[in-house]
Amino acid sequence: MESPSPLLRVALVGPESSGKSYLAEYLARHFNTVFVEEYGRTYCEKFGMDLTPLDFAHIAGGQLYREDEMAAQARGILFCDTELIVTQVWSEIFFNGACQPWIVRAGQQRHYDLYLLFAPDIPWENDGLRAFEQQREWMFNRLREILEIRNLKFEIIRGGYAERTRAAVEAVEKLTGQP
């Protein structure tokens, strides 16, 4: 009996308002699978943006839980609209460079086959929750720094929406070896 193919995981990371959520859903449809929504967004919509370290613990745990839940439904590949490196960087923004060590460790223990790092080169849109337009470039650079330090496989996604979509699809096709 053949063992099932391993599940490929692709994490979409980047600053707010860079197209991650749209492309996570698009890629899941394109590759006939599922995606994990950003739990932090759901959490903040319910409880607001006045966040404490305990809130970040809930967000990190919720993200991991949802990812595990959706992995059972995935067909060969799972797209994750964010992951714990992003939670770490948001914590650093909120708490002057600090993040709970367990969030960093939990992020290091998760494996993703590819990170799509979204550049902040499309217009920022205020959707009621977003409030960090001035932090976008810093956040992009910090995420890239962490990916490089951890020697993780990533592709930078740039350009307008059509270019981003094409680049993301091509990066995933390269990962899967299937056009």
Residue pairs with C-beta under 8 A, 6 or more apart in sequence:
5 76
7 71
7 74
7 76
7 77
7 78
8 76
8 77
8 78
8 113
8 114
8 175
8 176
9 71
9 77
9 78
9 80
9 110
9 111
9 112
9 113
9 114
10 27
10 77
10 78
10 79
10 80
10 112
10 113
10 114
10 115
10 116
10 172
10 175
11 80
11 82
11 83
11 85
11 112
11 114
11 115
11 116
12 20
12 23
12 24
12 27
12 79
12 80
12 81
12 82
12 115
12 116
12 118
12 168
13 20
13 82
13 83
13 85
13 86
13 115
13 116
13 117
13 118
13 143
13 147
14 20
14 86
14 116
14 117
14 118
14 119
14 120
14 139
14 140
14 143
14 157
15 118
15 120
15 132
15 135
15 136
15 137
15 139
15 140
15 143
16 124
16 130
16 132
16 133
16 136
16 139
17 120
17 122
17 123
17 124
17 125
17 127
17 130
17 133
17 136
18 118
18 119
18 120
18 122
18 136
18 140
19 118
19 122
19 157
19 161
19 164
20 38
20 81
20 82
20 118
21 37
21 38
21 41
21 81
22 161
23 116
23 118
23 157
23 164
23 165
23 168
24 35
24 36
24 37
24 79
24 80
24 81
25 35
25 81
26 165
26 168
27 35
27 79
27 168
27 169
27 172
28 34
28 35
28 79
30 169
31 75
31 76
31 77
31 79
31 172
31 176
32 75
33 74
33 75
33 76
33 77
33 78
33 79
34 70
34 73
34 74
34 75
34 78
34 79
35 70
35 78
35 79
35 80
35 81
36 63
36 66
36 67
36 70
36 78
36 79
36 80
36 81
37 66
37 81
38 63
38 81
38 82
39 59
39 62
39 63
39 65
39 66
39 82
40 59
40 62
40 63
40 82
40 86
40 87
40 90
41 129
42 62
43 55
43 58
43 59
43 62
44 51
44 129
45 129
47 55
49 129
49 131
51 94
53 91
53 95
53 100
56 87
56 90
56 91
56 94
56 99
56 100
56 103
57 100
57 102
57 103
59 87
60 84
60 87
60 100
60 103
60 106
63 82
63 83
63 84
63 87
64 84
64 106
64 110
67 78
67 80
67 83
67 110
70 78
71 78
76 176
77 172
77 176
80 112
83 107
83 110
83 112
84 103
84 104
84 106
84 107
84 110
85 107
85 143
85 146
85 147
86 143
87 99
87 103
87 107
88 99
88 103
88 104
88 107
88 146
89 139
89 142
89 143
89 146
91 98
91 99
91 100
91 103
92 98
92 99
92 142
93 132
93 135
93 139
108 150
112 152
113 153
113 175
114 153
114 154
114 155
114 171
114 172
114 175
115 147
115 152
115 153
115 154
115 155
116 154
116 155
116 157
116 168
116 171
117 140
117 143
117 144
117 147
117 154
117 155
117 156
117 157
118 140
118 156
118 157
118 164
119 140
119 156
119 157
119 158
120 136
120 137
120 139
120 140
121 158
121 159
122 160
122 161
122 164
124 130
124 133
124 136
126 133
132 139
144 154
144 156
147 154
155 167
155 171
157 164
157 167
157 168
157 171
158 164
158 167
159 167
173 179
